[in-house]
Amino acid sequence: MAAVLGKDQMAHGLGNSREDIAAFEHVRRLHIGRYLGAAAILALLVWIGISFARGQIEWRVVGQFLLAKTILAGVLNTVWMAVLAMLLGVTIGILVALMRLSSNPVLRSTALGYIWFFRATPSLLQLLLWFNLALIFPTLGIPGLIEYRTIDVVTPFSAALIGLGIAQGAYTSEVVRAGFLSVESGQYEAAAAIGMPRLMALRRIVLPQAMRVIVPPIGNEFIGMVKWTAIASVIQYEEVLYAAQNIYYANHHVIELLIVAAVWYLVVVSVLSVIQDRIERHYSRGARGIHASR
């Protein structure tokens, strides 16, 4: 009986406390810092807009060259180089990741050395080295049988492709390795238990599960590769920035042509971002279902 009375008293006290709380007036927080930050950002954007409007920019020239054939060819070359270099980088990255995870010390050490070297040296330096490879190897091929002049083989296109692709492979290998490590070891053991070869297990069981981890950073790397191709302009590869530079060297409308190049980079990256989002949603469907069931 005492316990019942105690509960009634507690309930009565709780009811009183709720009535006391309800009697207080609700005071809305002002969020002064939030408003000041928003005002500062808006003021900065307005200042930038006014500066561009009043600056010595001939917007007529921007519109004139936005769809110029040279610029459009440069955009196409930029996307083409980014796709090929990324394919090369992903292929190398998968192989190096498998070597890194191998129990063979030679393969593992080779993979570590490759990653160390190409992550430690600037990409611009690598492109210049490949472009000037003829200074080290005047000819390529089998001496006495098939020989080609290096200067004819290592063109701006091939130098950019090799330099960007091999450098990208060093970064991609770490992404792929992280994806493989994210798959539970029991998946490997289950595949081995049913007699599935290691490569088949990797292709049919491990890789599909690892893609959920691999795809987002690889998508970011691909978008970065689109912008990364700009450094190929120093070896005269005709991507969009190189095309813009050739035009403003002739007409001296520097800022206008740079704006044209910036607009096209924004367009290409925006389209790729939408595609990346679709691919990420595709590979994360299973994970969303698991989290929802929990």
Secondary structure by P-SEA (a helix, b strand, c coil): caaaaaaaaaaaaaaaaaaaaaabbbbbbcaaaaaaaaaaaaaaaaaaaaaaaacccaaaaaaaacccaaaaaaaaaaaaaaaaaaaaaaaaaaaaaaaaacccaaaaaaaaaaaaaaaaccaaaaaaaaaacccccccccccccccccccccccaaaaaaaaaaaaaaaaaaaaaaaaaaaccaaaaaaaaaacccaaaaaaccccccccccccaaaaaaaaaaaaacccccccccccaaaaaaaaaaaccaaaaaaaaaaaaaaaaaaaaaaaaaaaaaaaaaaaaaaaaac
